[in-house]
Each structure stands twice: as structure tokens, then as C-alpha cells.
Amino acid sequence: MAINRQPAANMIETVDRINAVLPQLRASISPSLHLNIAVDRTTTIRSSVHDVEIAMIISIILVIFVVFAFLRNVWATIIPSVAVRSRSSARLA
């Protein structure tokens, strides 16, 4: 059986919900039938999201260091660094 997501659906959430329901489905069918996942495309999506998160963290750290290098003042660096962190966390959510 092939399961397709809706066009606007999140693929990772869809696969997670299917994996949560799989034990119930396996218990409800005959023991002679084996229910397994044949293709899971979320592994590449999950690794891509992880890579983007790592790149975002590195870029935030680099922005903070560059601002500090130019301003040479810790207190003046804190304000832009808080602004950068709040904007990046809002985009990830």
C-alpha cells in the first residue's frame, strides 16, 4: 500500500504519525502478513534540516564574532546578538 501526503502537509510529521500507528495496524492484521515500510524519503529531509540548523548556528556565532571584532565592546555586541538569535529562532519555528 502506498501512502501519499497532502500537498500542504509536512512530510516528516506525516511519517512520524504513520510510524506511531504501525504497531496498532500490525496487531490488527493477520500474523501471516508482514507490514513494513518500503521507502522512507524523510531520512534525507531530516538530514537536510539538521544541516541547515548547524549552518544557522555557525552563522549566528560568526555574526556575533564579527560584530565584536568591529565594535570591541561586549555590551554593544550583546544587543545585536540577541536580535540575531531571536530572528533566527522565529524563522525556525
C-alpha positions as CSV (number, residue, x, y, z in Angstrom):
1,M,0.0,0.0,0.0
2,A,1.4,3.4,-0.9
3,I,0.6,6.4,1.3
4,N,0.9,9.9,-0.1
5,R,0.8,13.1,1.8
6,Q,-1.5,16.0,1.0
7,P,0.2,18.9,-1.0
8,A,0.4,21.2,2.0
9,A,1.2,18.5,4.6
10,N,4.6,18.3,6.4
11,M,6.2,15.0,5.2
12,I,8.2,14.5,8.5
13,E,5.1,14.8,10.6
14,T,3.1,12.5,8.3
15,V,5.7,9.8,8.5
16,D,6.0,10.2,12.3
17,R,2.3,9.7,12.6
18,I,2.3,6.7,10.4
19,N,5.2,5.2,12.4
20,A,3.1,5.8,15.6
21,V,0.1,3.9,14.1
22,L,2.1,1.0,12.7
23,P,2.1,-1.2,15.8
24,Q,-1.6,-0.9,16.1
25,L,-2.0,-1.9,12.4
26,R,0.3,-4.8,12.8
27,A,-1.7,-6.1,15.8
28,S,-5.0,-5.8,13.9
29,I,-4.0,-7.8,10.8
30,S,-3.2,-11.5,10.4
31,P,0.1,-12.6,11.9
32,S,1.0,-14.2,8.5
33,L,1.0,-10.7,6.9
34,H,4.1,-8.6,7.4
35,L,3.7,-4.8,7.4
36,N,6.9,-2.9,6.8
37,I,8.0,0.4,5.4
38,A,9.4,0.0,1.9
39,V,10.5,3.6,1.2
40,D,11.1,6.4,3.6
41,R,12.1,9.7,2.0
42,T,12.3,11.5,5.2
43,T,15.8,10.4,6.1
44,T,17.3,12.8,3.5
45,I,14.9,15.5,4.6
46,R,15.8,15.1,8.2
47,S,19.5,15.2,7.5
48,S,19.0,18.3,5.3
49,V,17.1,20.1,8.1
50,H,19.8,19.1,10.5
51,D,22.5,20.5,8.2
52,V,20.5,23.8,7.9
53,E,20.2,24.0,11.7
54,I,24.0,23.6,12.1
55,A,24.7,26.2,9.4
56,M,22.4,28.6,11.1
57,I,24.1,28.1,14.5
58,I,27.5,28.6,12.9
59,S,26.4,31.8,11.1
60,I,24.9,33.2,14.3
61,I,28.2,32.6,16.1
62,L,30.2,34.2,13.2
63,V,27.9,37.3,13.2
64,I,28.5,37.7,16.9
65,F,32.3,37.5,16.5
66,V,32.3,39.9,13.6
67,V,30.2,42.4,15.4
68,F,32.5,42.1,18.4
69,A,35.6,42.5,16.2
70,F,34.3,45.8,14.8
71,L,32.8,47.2,18.0
72,R,35.3,46.0,20.5
73,N,32.7,46.3,23.2
74,V,30.9,43.4,24.9
75,W,27.8,45.3,25.8
76,A,27.4,46.7,22.3
77,T,27.8,43.2,20.9
78,I,25.1,41.7,23.2
79,I,22.3,43.8,21.7
80,P,22.7,42.7,18.0
81,S,23.5,39.1,19.1
82,V,20.2,38.9,20.9
83,A,18.4,40.4,17.9
84,V,20.0,37.9,15.6
85,R,19.1,34.9,17.8
86,S,15.5,36.0,18.2
87,R,15.0,36.4,14.4
88,S,16.7,33.1,13.6
89,S,14.7,31.2,16.2
90,A,11.5,32.8,14.9
91,R,12.3,31.6,11.4
92,L,13.0,28.0,12.5
93,A,9.6,27.8,14.3
